[in-house]
Structure formats: structure tokens, C-alpha cells
Amino acid sequence: MKHIILYLLLVISALSYAQDGSRGSKPNTITKTSEGTKRAIVIGVSNYNADDLKLKFADNDAALFKNYLTDIEGLENNNICLLINKDAVALNIVQELKKQFNLAKDGDVLYIYFAGHGDVVEDFGEKEGFLLAADANTNQEYYSGGVVPLALLNKAIDNLTLKGVNVVLILDACRSGFVFEKGTKKNMGTLQAMFENSTKILSCGADELSYESADLKHGYFTYYLVKGLSGLADDDADKNIIYRELDDYLYDNVNTTVVKKHNKRQTPILRTKNDRAIMKVISNDATIINFEDIASTIENTKQLAARGITKTDLKNKSNGETISRFNAAIQRNSYYGKSSSAYEIYKSVLNDNTISEGIKSKMQSILLKTLSNEAQSLINLYIEGSTYLPPSKEFVRQSKHLDICLELMGEDIFLYNRVKASQMLLEAYAIIRSNNHVRFEAAKRKLNSAIQLEPRAAYIHNALGLVYNNQRKYDSAFYHFKKAKSLIQTWQSPDVNISDNFVDQYKFDEATAYLDNSLGKNGNEANLKLGEINMLQGNYQLAESYFQKALKTDPNNVLAQQKMSELQRLKGNAKAAIEWYQKALKTDSSDAITSMGLLNYIKLNNIENEQAEKLLLNALDNNPESSTAYSEYADFIRLKYKRLTRLRIADSLYDKAIKLNPYNIEAYSGKAWLKSQMRKPLEAQNTLEACLAANPNDANAFLLFGQYLELKSNNTVEAVAMYKKAIETNDKSINAYTSIVRLYNEQGEVQKSIDLLQTAIKNNSKAPDFWYLLGQTYFKTKNYNRAIDAFEKAVTIDKSFVKGNKSLGFSQVEINQTEKAASNLISASQNAANSNTTKEIVEFLHTVAKDKSKFGTPEEVTKLYKLAYDIDSKGNTALIYANHLYLNNNPEEALKVALPSISKANSKSLNADILRVLTKASIDLNNKENANYYYNYLTKIDKTTDYLLASVYLKFNGKFSESEAMRRKVNQNLFRSNKLKELYSSNTIETYILN
């Protein structure tokens, strides 16, 4: 929110201009109508549920006006309803209007004061205004609740005036000028008939804003309104304040101050039937309010308003016990359903004459506030487009909340249709959330019924679109998304859903174009969705730029963190993928686990089987209608157990998953592999054919069928056909290209791979995966130069694409470009999630080094061993490099490499081998102290005597006879073979063995 708070004032109804006399003239006659009981509804909302709506001093203004009514006007506290912040939910406000209507009698005065947000939305060329209650949403979807429609408030005021009630309506919200705009369209006769006893006081005029002061801790309007009503507006000091005097006072003080302080205009508006009539008489003992003196009173007023049922109500023993039980039920969230619940306690006291109507009313208000606020908060979360919503059972629970609210308010409530529509939306969304396809038709019936009640409710159309999209009825889904967008043009969720609609049909270009036109390229919604679309097409660098934009705006955006994890995995940055995943878990563990999959979470965290199964069962308890929950549990059993009884349980779980969602391709695939595991290949085939029948336009269905045919049935011909069909369905499917290229290459049909990939590159040259696959194909044929060109092209497109670094490095090693290979192989190792990649690289380098030792130069061999050591400096790699250095007469470097590699983590035999190299190198360096230390250490951990090393060591120490005795125990053929050169340096051989 800006430092200057904008109070939006909206249309209530048509207002007339003052009819007689000019501004400031005295009345010809003074008429004072007889007054009945004075009552008031005072509402002030600063602490909205939505952070973007929060204000600073609206609650202060409401408390100030309430204090004015009690201290100056003499209203009794039990005749004032003060709703501050969280108590000011829409249903509480509307229920209070209903109560006031039931209490109203001819001659009564009712003050309605509101300080907070208001808004005006244009719907099919017609403007409609709303007062935003504490539970309002920030997306202008006001037909979902959380607001008081001005049309409804106008109707309430009309009915009150017909009963002879003098209504004083005071609005301090930023769009108050709209009231006057609409009012001028109504004819004078209607105005006089409708507003004979009505007075409207608005904080600002058309297209103006209502400002506030940090020094005063109030809005200027309410500050001067109360000062004026307290006596300062009595311009002629006749002890009578007429409406025109108050109007002039507000104009002179509010507008002048705002112009001076903010260089803006704020013109309060006062409209009544006769602006020369007396508004109030000032008694002789009335005093002007000193705002500094009442500051503490204002805070006390707010605290009392928020306290609920006051402690004084507990003094009565019977009342106190009932109230305590009620409060305890609220605190433990026991709202209904049990005899000890808050609702049942409330119902039990309705006919109890010993409990005051005030306490009963407060109980009702607390229940309405609690239940409606929870339900509205969930609806708002859906409207905000949150990717992570609670399980379906929470939607069922909140739907029941609204059922109870309807019972509490009665059938004649003003907002029945709106509340009922929201209740049906929650019921339907429980089905959507669980993705239970069996019940989708029931969801559509509920939503269509809700639309009959609220035809302009965009959030219901959006939900209908989601149902149709899940049913693969894309045209119907598109219609409802567009309808939702037309009803609220500023709402982004329908735009995102329309893009999903295109993506589900593999219409990536249409999805991108639509988002560019509707959302532009700014904002997290647009960035996240555009990133996802590009990631699906293999355009990783562009995708990453969008995700990074989202994270720059919101570093804790868990969806962006998860997408970065997925993206890094696709690019081969496994280590970075885990790091991003851990960030997402830290930000919001439940959302991260849900998005990335519970099985992935179990695998990444190495969770034991027993605990893992508890997590999977818990997921089923929380989402009993979730197809994914059943299929994940089935996958776990299939992968972890072999007993037939367990496998049969997995089979039934897959069946349940497919029944709940006939489009769950992973469930079909898992079931097929399970049937093969149970030695039922025909049933496996039938399962995959059923998957294709249910998903004829889904590329993944063909891909998974092809993988099964290739890997399980060894039917490569049919597998290729399936892969081709997957590519035909989605020509951006990297996984399908990967599978078919791998199969072609294994069969020696590399030209088919090359032709296929060249076509793919022509269609999408920005996807590094296609160049990577082309490089892999050339590498397979040992055409290393072309492989290098392809791999380097992939890295040119995306510098952080390290998937090809390993193969690029291998290719460079093969043509003696070891220096160039170093950076690529080190990067591949560093970005690996585990040691397998590093182990593969080191083994490759050692193999090539051994070949080079036969046909290459010693320098080439040393570079390869050193590169392996640079990648993995521990254990066996260090031993091999140190031994190579020693054998090539570089004992000093051999010591530097070998010594740090001794570790408790090594096996005893590995440490023994390292100590042998250390002993040999020390001997070559003629370092007797080190040689003695390492050799003695060796004999302690390895009791098997190495006779030749013992002979060398003893001769080095001058013990020639003992050395010769050891030498005789060595196989004498060793001294005549080349094997000796593989064990000792030429210096050692010449000095201590053959000499």
C-alpha cells in the first residue's frame, strides 16, 4: 500500500443536489422531527485478511466516531454495533443490517459509518460498487463474497426509510464520488420518495481520493467530521448545526488541508433532502473533543471491540459457565457436529431467557465471523490462483461452514444467493481438487446451479473451465475461462488457465502468444507460466530467465524454486537441482513435496521403507479421492516388494487410481510393469492399449507404451512406431526423441538418428537437447570431431547446459584435447548428484591413460592421470596417480599426492597400497626417516610380507644379508620380466634390485 492511504468511496444510490437557498444561507424555517431511539453500525477495517488491502487508520477512525456517538451524542453502548478489523466480515455486516431493520421503528435514527476500502467494477458497461469487508479478495471477484454490494446497502436503506427511520450514512472510502455519479441519473421524485429521511456524508468527490495523516493517526475526513459535529461547524454560534454548515466546514477544512499537505483535492459531499434543516442541537455543556486526550480511549475502544464476549458477562454464574463453554469450543475449533460444539451451545441458549439477547447476538456474530472468514479465506486463495491449495476434504469442511452460516442467518438474508453459490462452489471444488473424474458430472451440476444464483460470478465460470479441461473437453473449458475473464478483466487466473488449455493440446505457440497479449511479460504469473512453456519445449535458457525474474520479485516463491529444480535436472545440473529442491522444502515443505511427488521426496531423503509407507498411507488419508496418491503407493509397493500378496495390493491400487482418473498415464504404465512382473504379459499389453484408448492425443501415453515394448518385450519395431507416434503428437517431446535415438543408435541405425535430429533442430534450433543427442550419435560412431561440434553448439545455446559436458570431454580426450576436456569433465563431476558420474569419468580417463601408455607419450599419460586426480583426489584415484608419478621418477610429487589420501574411510588394503608407494618414493628420495616410518606403519596394518619391498627396504637401510634373504623368497622370474617396471621406478631397480 502507498504511504497515502486511498479510501475508496462507492455508489449507494442516486443523490439529489441541495434544492433551496445557496451555500451558507440561513434557513427560513427550522423543522425538527421527533426522534426515537438512536442506533449505529460503525465499521472500520485496517487489518484486512489480504496484505495488499491493509490500511493504517481506518479502525482508528471508526473507534473515534463510535466514541463521538457515546460521548457527545449520548448513544448507549448496547445500541451501537462496532465491527473492527477481523470482526467486520461481510456476513456480520449484513446480519447487523438485518437486525437493525428488525429493530427499527418510526422516528428512530440509524448511523451507518464505514471506513475502509471500496471499489467499483464495470460489468458489461454497467458500474457496480462494493464496500470491501475484512474478508475481501484482491482480484475484484466480488461476487464470491467478502463484500457488501452497494445495491444491497441501498436496498436496506430504502426499506429503513420506508419504516420512518432517519438514516445517516457516512462513508470514508476512496471512490465515494461514484455515489453522486450514479445518483444524478435518478429523477427528483424518486429521490424524495427514497431518501426522505436519509443523509449521505461522503469523504470525497468523483475521481478523488480520501487521505489520512500519520501525525493525527486518522483520516482528515473523519477527524474534521467529528470536530465539526462536536461544535466547530456551528458557524453562526447559534447552538444549531444545520446540514449546510457541516458541509461548508468539511469543505473548508478537509479540502484546504489536503491541498496544502498533498497538493491534491479532496471534496467531501453531504447530501440530504433539506440542507437548511437542523442536523443537531448543541447543548450548553458540550465541549470540543481534544484528540490527544481521547487517544488512549480510542485504543481501549478497539480492544473492547475485539475482545468478543466481555469478561463482565462472566459475572453471572449461569451465563459465565455457558459463555466459558462456548469460548472454549471456539478456541479448540469445535464449531459444530458435537453437543459440546459452539453452534450446539448457541442453539441451546436461544430459548433461555436468563441469557441476554446481547450475549446471544454476540455468540451468533462470533460464529458467523469465524465460519465465514475461514470459508472466504479458502475461496480467496483459489481466486488468487494459488498453485498449492489444501486437500479436497478442506473444501468439504469449508462448504459445511457456509451451510451453518446460512442456518445462522435464516432464509431471508440479503446475501442468501451469494452465500449459497459460494457453498456450492466449495463442494464442487472439493471434487476438482481431488481430480476425481467419477464425480466431475456432479461438480458440473453444482457449478451450473451456482451460476443460476450468481450469473456474473467469474470464479464459478473459472471452476467450470477447470472441470472441462480435466475432462479433455478443451473447447468448453476455453469458453468458461474466457467468460470468467470477460467478467473480471483484471483477473489473471483465467489467463493462466487458458494458457494451460493450449499447453495440454501441445499448442505452445498459441499459449505463449495468448500470455503475451493478456498478461504481458511482467508479473510472477506471466513469468512462471512462460518459463514452464519454454521448459516443456526444451528452451531451457529462456525458461530459466523467466523463473529468475519471478524469484527476483519474490525470492521465496516456492513454485519458482521447484521449477528451477526441475529445470536444472533437465540440463544435467543434478547437484543444483537438489539444492533448489532443498530450498523449496525449506520455504514450504508440504507444497514442495506435493509438487515434486512423494516418491521423489522419499528417494531423495533415503527414507526407510516402513516410514515411507506411513507417509504414503497418510497421503491417502488426506486425499482419499486422489488418483495420484493411489498410483504412487502402488509404485512404491511394486518397486520395493516381490511377495505376491503385496503385488496384488499394488494391482488393486492401480485399478483404483485409473478409476478415479482415466487419464492417469503413470498408473496405466505402472500397472503394465506390475503385470509383467507377475508374469502376465498379455494383461500388461491390454493395460497399455487401454491407456492409449483413454489418451489418444497424449504423447506420453505413446512414449510409455514404447518404453515398455522396448525394454520389457524386446519388441523394438513396435517400440519405434510408438516413439514416432509420440513425436507426431508432440514434436517438442524431448523424452520421445531421446528414446528413439537411443534405440536407433543401439541398433546401428545412426543415420536415422541423424536425419530425425536434423529435422528437429530445423524446427527448434534453440533446444540444446537436440544438439546433445546429435553429439551422442556421432560419439557412438567415434566421429569425435562432429560430436564435439554438436556438444559445443548445445553449450553455446545455454552455457549452463552441462548434460553434454561429460560426452564432450570424452570426445576431446579421444583426440588428445585433454586441456579442453578438463573443464568439461570437472563440470560434469561437480554437477553430479552422486559419485556414479565421477566414478565413470575417472574410470574412462584411467582406461584411456593405460592405452596411451602403450601407444602415446608419457606426457599425455600423465595429463590424463592428473585430470582424473583433479576430479577425484581421494583413495584409489590418488593411489594410481601417485604410483604413476613414482614409476616415472617423480617421487617428490608422488609423496604430495599419496600422503593426503590415507584415510580411516579407506579400506585397510587401500591404505596399505598407499603406504607402499610412500615407502618406495621415500627410498628414491633417500629419506630414511620417512621410509622407516611408512614401512613400519605398513607392516602394522598388513601382516602379509611383500618380500621384494622388504628386500629393497633392508638394502636401503644397509642390511644387505637380510635383504638378500628376502630377495631369495621372491619369484625369480619377476626379475627377468617387464612386470618389474610396473612395480618399481628405474632408480629403485638399478640401485636396490638389479645392482
Buried (B, 14 or more C-beta within 10 A) or exposed (E): EEEBBBBBBBBBBBBBEBEEBEEEEEBEEEEEEEEBBBBBBBBBBBBBBBEEBBBBBBBBBBBBBBBBBBBBBEBEEEBBBBBBBBBBBBBBBBBBBBBBBEEBEEBBBBBBBBBBBBBBBEBEEEBBBBBBBBBBBBBBBBBBBBBBBBBBBBBBBBEBBEEBBBBBBBBBBBBBBBBBBBBEEBEEEEBEEBBBBBBBBBBBBBEBBBBBBEEBBBBBBBBBBBBBBBBBBBBEEBBBBBBBBBBBBBBBBBBEBBEEEBEEBBBBBBBBBBBBBBBBEBEEEBEEBEBEEBEEBBEEBBEBBBEBBEEEBBEBEEBBEBBEBBBEBBEEEBBBEEEEBBBBBBBBBEEEEEBBEEBBBBBBBBBBBBBBBBBBBBBBBBBBBBEBBBBBBBBBBBBBBBBBBBEBBEEEBBBBBBBBBBBBBBBBBBBBBBBBBEBBEEBBEBBEBBBEBBEBBBBBBBBBBBBBBBBBBBEBBBBBBBBBBEBBEEBBBBBBBBBBBBBBBBBBEBBBEBBEEBBEEEBBBBBBBBBBBBBBBBBBBBBBBBBBBBBEEEEEBBBBBBBBBBBBBBBBBBBBBBBBBBBBBEBBEEBBBBBBBBBBBBEBEEBEEEEBBEBBEEBBEBBBBBBBBBBBBBBBBBBEBEEEEEBEBBBEBBBBBBBBBBBBBBBBBBBBBBBBBBEBEEBBBBBBEBBBEBBEEBBBBBBBBBBBBBBBBEBBEBBBBBBBBBBEBBBBBBBBBBBBBBBBBEEEBBEBBBEBBEEBBEEBEBBBBBBBBBBBBBBBBEBBEBBBBBBBBBBEBBEBBBBBBBBBBBBBBBEBBBEBBBEBBBBBBBBBBEEEBBBBBBEBBBEBBEEBBEEBEEEBBBBBBBBBBBBBEEBBBBBBBBBBBBBBEBBEBBBEBBBEBBEEEBEEEBBBBBBBBBBBBBBBBEBEEBBBBBBEBBBEEBEEEBBBBBBBBBBBBEBEEBBEBBBEEBEEEEBEEEEBEEBBBEBBBEBBBEE
